[in-house]
Amino acid sequence: LNVIACAKHYVGDGGTDRGINKGNTISSFEHLESVHLSPFLDCLSLHVSTVMASFSTWNGTKLHCHYNLITELLKEQWAFK
């Protein structure tokens, strides 16, 4: 039996305005980093196999296509492959 873990929903899904599903998380990067990104770093340190992008938005930009948060931060800076 093999099991893999998936860290989701990257990122800010729990902080959307009025808690609306697929809503908009309105915050500074510093707030996003301290509240919403830090649990993902914990997951990566435990070698999580997958990360599921959120359907939510951050300050009006859809997270599932957010270049800075997915490519630059998650893949390049944090070296998630």
C-alpha positions in Angstrom: 0.0 0.0 0.0 1.4 3.4 -1.0 0.0 6.7 0.1 1.0 10.3 -0.8 0.0 13.5 0.8 -1.4 16.6 -0.9 -1.0 20.1 0.6 -4.0 22.1 -0.4 -5.4 24.7 -1.2 -2.4 26.8 -2.1 -2.7 29.5 -0.9 -5.0 31.7 1.1 -8.1 29.6 0.6 -9.0 30.0 4.3 -8.8 33.8 4.3 -11.2 34.8 1.6 -13.4 37.8 2.1 -16.5 36.7 4.1 -15.3 33.1 3.8 -16.7 32.8 0.3 -15.7 29.6 -1.6 -13.5 30.5 -4.6 -13.4 34.1 -3.2 -10.8 36.8 -2.9 -8.2 36.9 -0.1 -7.4 40.5 0.4 -4.1 41.0 2.3 -0.5 42.1 2.1 2.2 39.6 1.1 3.5 39.8 4.7 0.1 38.7 6.0 -0.2 36.0 3.4 3.3 34.8 4.2 2.9 34.7 8.0 -0.6 33.2 8.1 -1.2 31.2 4.9 2.1 30.3 3.5 3.9 29.0 6.6 1.8 25.8 6.8 2.9 24.9 3.3 6.6 25.3 4.3 5.9 22.8 7.1 4.3 20.4 4.6 7.3 20.7 2.2 9.7 20.1 5.1 7.9 16.8 5.6 8.3 15.9 1.9 4.6 16.3 0.8 4.3 14.8 -2.7 1.8 17.2 -4.3 0.5 20.8 -3.8 -3.0 21.6 -5.1 -3.5 25.2 -6.2 -6.6 27.1 -5.0 -9.4 28.3 -7.1 -9.5 31.4 -4.9 -7.9 34.7 -5.8 -5.4 36.9 -3.9 -5.9 40.6 -4.3 -7.9 40.0 -7.5 -5.4 37.6 -9.2 -6.4 33.9 -9.6 -4.1 31.7 -7.5 -4.1 28.7 -9.8 -2.3 30.9 -12.4 -0.3 33.2 -10.1 3.2 33.2 -11.5 4.9 34.8 -8.5 3.4 32.4 -5.9 3.5 29.2 -7.9 6.6 29.5 -10.1 8.9 32.0 -8.4 8.0 31.1 -4.7 6.9 27.5 -4.6 8.9 26.0 -7.5 12.0 28.2 -7.6 12.6 29.7 -4.2 11.3 26.7 -2.2 12.5 24.2 -4.8 9.3 22.2 -5.0 9.4 19.8 -8.0 
